[in-house]
């Protein structure tokens, strides 16, 4: 995997998801349909790239306990988000309209453990790990001090309004460009 590509493509795919999400909602309802599915697939592709990013950030931090715990937690968060977005896509294919999607979402979320793991708690591991890794690198002075601020802005903007996802993704892109320049062209499998 080309790590330089991952640092640039992940924020751009997140940006694409955010824009597609806005366009999907222009008619007053999001999903089901092509925009719903395409947007979700874009974010899922970004998540796959974030696995490589987290483990590269861990390596930059020296593969210590804190960075390892952060990378493991982030990867677990990615797994829950992939499950969530996979469910969203399946529900989108199964439902004829938004009301039908709501019924299916209620059924899925009523399964014990699904709501707290896949929707409520698990995804936060992705966001917390991302911030923890860049904060650790900033404290170690391996990245600029402004990088955690931009990553935090990327993480916070969608909580204020999900239509701000594209703006947050641009903040993430700006923070990741210096990392892309420093990343090796190819991922190297290293001993833990």
C-alpha positions in Angstrom: 0.0 0.0 0.0 1.3 3.4 -0.9 1.2 5.4 2.4 1.5 8.7 0.6 -1.6 7.9 -1.3 -3.4 6.9 2.0 -2.7 10.2 3.7 -4.2 12.1 0.8 -7.0 9.8 -0.4 -8.5 9.2 3.0 -9.5 12.8 3.6 -10.5 13.2 -0.1 -12.8 10.2 0.2 -14.2 11.6 3.4 -14.8 14.9 1.6 -16.6 13.0 -1.2 -18.8 11.3 1.3 -19.7 14.6 2.9 -20.5 16.2 -0.4 -22.5 13.2 -1.6 -24.4 13.2 1.7 -25.4 16.9 1.2 -26.5 16.2 -2.4 -28.5 13.2 -1.3 -30.4 15.4 1.2 -31.3 18.1 -1.2 -34.7 16.6 -1.7 -35.3 16.6 2.0 -34.6 12.9 2.6 -31.4 10.8 2.6 -31.4 7.4 1.0 -32.1 4.9 -0.3 -30.5 5.1 -3.7 -27.3 5.6 -5.7 -26.1 8.7 -3.7 -26.7 6.9 -0.4 -24.7 3.8 -1.5 -22.0 5.8 -3.3 -21.4 8.1 -0.3 -21.2 5.2 2.1 -18.8 3.3 -0.1 -16.5 6.4 -0.3 -16.4 6.6 3.5 -15.8 2.9 3.8 -12.8 3.2 1.4 -11.5 6.1 3.5 -11.8 3.9 6.6 -9.8 1.1 5.0 -7.0 3.6 4.3 -7.2 4.9 7.9 -6.0 1.5 9.1 -2.7 2.1 7.3 -2.6 5.7 8.5 -3.0 4.7 12.2 -0.3 2.1 12.0 2.0 4.6 10.3 1.3 7.2 13.0 2.1 4.5 15.6 5.5 3.9 13.9 6.2 7.6 13.8 5.5 7.7 17.6 8.1 4.9 18.2 5.8 1.9 18.5 5.4 2.5 22.3 2.6 1.4 24.5 0.5 4.5 24.1 0.7 4.6 20.3 0.0 0.9 20.1 -3.1 1.1 22.3 -4.3 4.1 20.2 -3.7 2.2 16.9 -5.5 -0.9 18.2 -8.4 1.2 19.5 -8.6 3.1 16.3 -8.6 -0.1 14.3 -11.4 -1.5 16.5 -13.3 1.8 15.9 -12.8 1.4 12.1 -14.3 -2.1 12.3 -17.4 -0.8 14.1 -17.8 2.0 11.5 -17.4 -0.5 8.7 -20.1 -2.6 10.3 -22.3 0.5 10.7 -21.8 1.7 7.1 -22.3 -1.9 5.8 -25.6 -2.1 7.6 -26.6 1.3 6.2 -25.9 0.0 2.6 -27.8 -3.2 3.1 -30.7 -1.3 4.6 -30.6 1.1 1.7 -30.8 -1.9 -0.8 -33.7 -3.5 1.2 -35.9 -0.5 1.6 -38.0 1.2 -0.9 -38.0 4.6 0.8 -36.8 6.4 3.9 -39.7 5.2 6.0 -38.8 1.6 5.1 -35.2 2.3 6.1 -36.3 3.6 9.5 -38.2 0.4 10.2 -35.2 -1.7 9.2 -32.8 0.4 11.2 -35.0 0.0 14.3 -35.0 -3.8 13.8 -31.2 -3.9 13.5 -30.6 -1.6 16.4 -32.9 -3.6 18.6 -30.5 -6.6 18.4 -28.7 -6.8 21.8 -25.3 -5.2 21.6 -25.6 -3.7 18.1 -26.6 -0.2 19.2 -24.0 0.3 21.9 -21.2 -1.3 20.0 -21.8 -0.4 16.3 -23.6 2.9 16.7 -22.9 4.5 20.0 -19.6 3.5 21.6 -17.4 1.7 19.0 -17.1 4.5 16.4 -15.8 6.9 19.0 -12.7 4.7 19.3 -11.8 5.8 15.7 -12.1 9.5 16.5 -10.4 9.3 19.9 -7.5 7.2 18.5 -6.9 9.6 15.6 -6.7 12.5 18.0 -4.6 10.6 20.5 -2.0 9.6 17.9 -1.6 13.1 16.5 -1.5 14.7 20.0 1.3 12.2 20.9 3.2 13.1 17.8 2.8 16.8 18.6 4.0 16.4 22.1 7.0 14.5 20.8 7.5 17.3 18.3 7.3 15.0 15.4 4.5 17.0 13.8 3.7 20.7 14.0 1.6 21.9 16.9 -1.2 23.0 14.7 -1.9 19.5 13.4 -3.9 18.3 16.4 -6.0 21.5 16.2 -6.9 20.8 12.6 -7.6 17.1 13.4 -9.8 18.1 16.3 -11.6 20.6 14.1 -12.2 17.8 11.5 -13.6 15.6 14.3 -15.7 18.3 15.9 -17.4 19.9 12.9 -19.7 16.9 12.1 -20.9 16.9 15.7 -22.0 20.5 15.2 -23.6 19.8 11.9 -23.1 16.8 9.6 -23.2 19.1 6.6 -19.8 20.3 7.8 -18.1 17.0 7.0 -16.5 18.3 3.8 -15.0 21.3 5.7 -13.7 19.0 8.3 -12.2 16.7 5.7 -10.4 19.7 4.2 -8.9 20.4 7.6 -7.8 16.8 7.8 -6.3 17.0 4.3 -4.3 20.1 5.2 -3.0 18.3 8.4 -2.1 15.1 6.5 -0.2 16.7 3.5 3.0 17.0 5.6 2.6 13.4 6.7 2.2 12.3 3.1 5.4 14.0 2.2 7.3 12.2 5.0 5.7 8.8 4.5 7.6 6.1 2.6 6.3 5.3 -0.8 5.4 1.7 0.2 4.3 0.3 3.5 7.0 -1.7 5.2 6.0 -4.6 7.4 8.1 -4.2 10.6 8.4 -6.3 13.7 6.3 -5.0 16.5 
